[in-house]
Amino acid sequence: MRGVAALLRHLLAVVLVCLGTAQVAAEPALDNALRAAREVFNRAAPALSGTIMGVDTASYAAALLRQQTPDGALQFVIETNENGSCRKFAAYVGRVDGTADTFLFLCPQFFMPGADALRVTTILHELVHVVAGPDECRAMAYAAHLEMLANGRFQPVEAYWQRNGCASSRYRLP
């Protein structure tokens, strides 16, 4: 029953996005972030091997470029409030009971004005969770690695890195 309620809540959020004038700007921001994340990946791709940091490059490419996961489609859901995981995160990955799809939930802070570069990093980061699991340090290190390969620099993530105890993990920032 809880899964059905969650699905209904997320479907309602999508409907509200379509109806709400404040959320109309969210869709172009998401489209721009996806386009930029794909560009980062495509520039980094020649330097990527089959698996890096436990992230399968082919699976990552399928999720980012074709919105396809090993289990089904990758669906984006724009959340309209800061409840649940949106209290803490700009985005998070989850499943909805009864579906094979993976959902990437985008919270209101994802759409804050002036956060274009962080939106790209967030997409790159969350897709690691989609294909390789919940390790925050791996997701941030992989996203930074892609950005470094593509741009010669990466988003400053030191505060996030420290907050998640990543300095003592097996992953390193470039």
C-alpha positions in Angstrom: 0.0 0.0 0.0 2.9 2.3 0.8 4.3 1.8 -2.7 1.0 2.7 -4.3 0.8 5.9 -2.2 4.4 6.8 -3.2 3.6 6.2 -6.9 0.5 8.4 -6.6 2.5 11.1 -4.8 5.1 11.2 -7.6 2.5 11.1 -10.4 0.8 14.0 -8.7 4.1 15.9 -8.5 4.5 15.4 -12.3 1.0 16.7 -12.9 1.6 19.7 -10.7 4.7 20.4 -12.6 2.7 20.5 -15.8 0.0 22.8 -14.2 2.1 25.0 -12.0 3.6 28.2 -13.6 6.5 28.3 -11.1 7.6 24.8 -12.2 7.4 25.5 -16.0 11.0 26.8 -15.8 12.1 23.4 -14.2 11.8 21.5 -17.5 14.3 23.7 -19.5 16.7 23.6 -16.5 16.5 19.8 -16.5 16.9 19.6 -20.3 19.9 21.9 -20.2 21.5 20.0 -17.4 21.0 16.7 -19.2 22.4 18.1 -22.4 25.5 19.5 -20.6 26.0 16.2 -18.7 25.9 14.3 -21.9 28.5 16.7 -23.4 30.7 16.1 -20.4 30.4 12.4 -20.7 31.0 12.4 -24.5 34.2 14.5 -24.1 35.4 12.2 -21.3 34.4 8.9 -23.0 37.6 8.4 -25.1 39.6 8.2 -21.8 37.2 5.8 -20.1 37.8 2.0 -19.9 35.2 -0.7 -19.4 34.9 -0.1 -15.6 36.1 2.8 -13.5 35.7 2.9 -9.7 33.2 0.0 -10.0 31.1 1.9 -12.5 30.4 0.1 -15.8 31.0 2.6 -18.6 28.5 1.0 -21.0 25.7 0.9 -18.4 26.5 4.5 -17.4 26.4 5.6 -21.0 23.0 3.8 -21.5 21.5 5.5 -18.5 22.8 9.0 -19.4 22.5 8.9 -23.2 19.4 6.7 -23.7 17.7 6.9 -20.2 17.9 3.1 -20.1 19.0 1.0 -17.1 19.7 -2.8 -16.9 16.2 -3.2 -15.3 14.1 -0.7 -17.3 13.8 2.9 -18.2 15.3 5.9 -16.3 12.5 8.3 -15.4 12.9 11.8 -14.1 10.5 13.1 -11.6 10.4 16.8 -10.6 9.4 17.1 -6.9 7.5 20.2 -6.0 8.1 20.3 -2.3 10.9 19.7 0.2 9.5 16.7 2.0 11.3 13.4 2.6 14.6 13.1 0.9 14.2 16.5 -0.6 14.8 18.0 2.8 18.4 16.9 2.5 19.2 16.4 -1.2 19.0 18.2 -4.5 18.2 14.9 -6.1 18.0 11.2 -5.2 17.5 7.8 -6.9 14.7 5.4 -6.0 12.3 2.9 -7.2 8.5 2.7 -7.1 6.9 -0.6 -6.1 5.5 -2.5 -9.0 7.7 -1.0 -11.7 11.0 -2.1 -13.2 12.0 1.5 -13.9 14.5 3.6 -11.9 13.4 7.1 -10.9 15.7 10.1 -10.5 13.8 12.5 -8.3 14.8 16.2 -8.7 14.1 18.3 -5.7 13.4 22.1 -5.6 17.0 23.0 -4.7 18.1 21.3 -7.9 16.4 24.1 -9.7 17.7 27.0 -7.7 18.8 30.0 -9.9 22.4 30.2 -10.7 23.1 26.5 -10.1 23.6 25.4 -13.7 27.1 23.8 -13.1 25.9 22.0 -10.0 22.9 20.6 -11.8 25.3 19.0 -14.3 27.4 17.6 -11.5 24.3 16.3 -9.7 23.1 14.5 -12.9 26.6 12.9 -13.3 26.6 11.9 -9.6 23.1 10.5 -9.4 23.6 8.3 -12.5 26.4 6.5 -10.6 23.8 5.5 -8.1 21.6 4.3 -10.9 24.2 1.9 -12.3 26.5 1.2 -9.3 24.7 1.6 -6.1 24.4 4.0 -3.1 28.1 4.8 -2.3 28.2 8.6 -2.0 32.0 8.8 -2.2 32.2 6.7 -5.4 29.4 8.8 -7.0 31.1 12.1 -6.2 34.6 10.8 -7.2 33.3 9.5 -10.5 31.4 12.7 -11.3 34.5 14.7 -10.6 36.6 12.3 -12.7 34.3 12.8 -15.7 34.4 16.6 -15.3 38.2 16.6 -15.0 38.6 14.5 -18.1 36.1 16.7 -20.0 36.9 20.2 -18.7 40.3 20.0 -17.0 38.5 20.9 -13.7 35.6 19.8 -11.6 33.0 21.4 -9.3 34.4 22.2 -5.8 32.9 19.5 -3.7 35.2 19.5 -0.7 32.4 20.3 1.9 30.3 17.4 0.5 33.4 15.2 0.5 34.1 15.9 4.1 30.5 15.7 5.3 30.3 12.1 3.8 33.6 11.0 5.3 35.0 10.4 1.8 38.6 11.2 2.8 38.8 7.8 4.5 37.1 6.0 1.6 38.9 4.1 -1.2 37.9 6.9 -3.6 39.8 10.0 -4.4 39.0 13.3 -6.1 41.1 14.1 -9.2 
